[in-house]
Amino acid sequence: MSVVDRHVPQRTCIGCRVRCDQPSLIRLALVRTGHAHDTRIVVDMRRTTHGRGAWIHADAACVEHMLRKKSWMRAFRVSQGMDISELNTLRERITQTDTTLRYRNPHTATDNVVVDTSTGSG
């Protein structure tokens, strides 16, 4: 009897550009709020928010690189600024290691933390 391996979707981190298993990444979503030009980026911990998505490791270096290089603009196919306050909150929570969920970090092969953003109001 052999164990059948289940397919695990692969996604690319927009911070470090490394492909890895989807469960080890946080999903970001571009959400339109009312008007066509009123958009913001939210952290989608449940991975159910409608809209264009991008993926990032819960790693301070990846989040810093994404914000510094503005790679979120390429990932979401936008050319103008928008509300990224939730990305800054994500950076702060990862830096402070506010833990609720764990994942395997492909950079260090150790357990890292993923933040719980469901308690914050956006």
N, C-alpha and C positions, 0 to 999 in steps of 0.2 A: 504494500500500500504506500503511495507517495502523497505527500502533502502538496496541494495545489497552491502555488503562490498567487496571491491576489494582486492585480495591477494597482499600483499607487501612482496617482497623477504627479507629474513633475512640473514645477514652476520655477521661474527665474527671479531671484531677489533683485529688486531695483536698486539696492544699495551696493552690493558687491558683484552682481551679475553672475552668481553661482547658481546652477540648477540643482535643485534638491527636492525631496518629497514634500508634497503640498502640506501635510499635517505639521511640518516643522516651521511653517511660515505664517505670518500674520497677513490677513487680507485687508487691503485698503480699497475703498470704493469712492467713486466720483458720484455725488448725489446732487441732483437738480432740485432746488427749493423754490418752487413757484415760477418765477420768470425764467426765460431761456438763458439769460446771462448770469443768473444768480446760482452759482454752484459752489460746493465745498467738498473737501475730502474728509471722509470719516474712517475710523478704524472699525472694521467689520469682523468682530470676534466670532460671531455665529455663522459668518460666510453665507448670509442669505439676502443681503441688501442688493436691490436691483441697481444696475448701472455698471459702467466700466470698472474693472478691478485691476489691482496690481498687488504684488506680493513682496514682503520684506521680512528678513530675520528679526527676531526680537533681540537684537544685538546693538549696543550703543554705537559701535563703529559703522555698521550698515546704515543706521538711521542718520548719523552725522553726515556720512558721505552722500546719502540721498538728498538731504537738505542743502548741503554745501554746493553740490553739483546740479541741484534742481532736476534730478532725474525723474521726479514725479511728473514734471511737465511733459516729458517725452512719453512716459508710460500712459498718461491720461490723454495724450494728444491735445494739449492746450498750449496756447502761446501767450496767454495773459495771466496775471496774478489772480489768486482766489484765496478764499479762507482756508488757511492751513494750520489754524490754531490747534486742531486735534493732533496734527503731526508733532507740533512742539510739545504738547502734553504727553504724547507717546514717548518722545525723547526723554523728558523729565522722569517719567515713571520707570523707564528702562534703566536710566542712570541711577535711580534710587532703589532699584531692584524690588519694586512693589510686587510681590509674587502671589500668584494664584494658580498657575498652570505651568507645566514644564514641557520642554521639548528638547530634542537632541541637537546640539549645535554642530553643524558640519565643519566648522572652522577649527574647533578644539576637541571634538568628539567627547564633550562633557555635557551634562544637563545644564541648561540655562533656563531662565524664567521668561514667561510671557505675562504681560500685564493684564489685569482685569479692568477694562474700560467701561464695562456695563454700568458701573455705579455713577459715573460722571454724566452730567447733562450736556448735550451738545447743541 
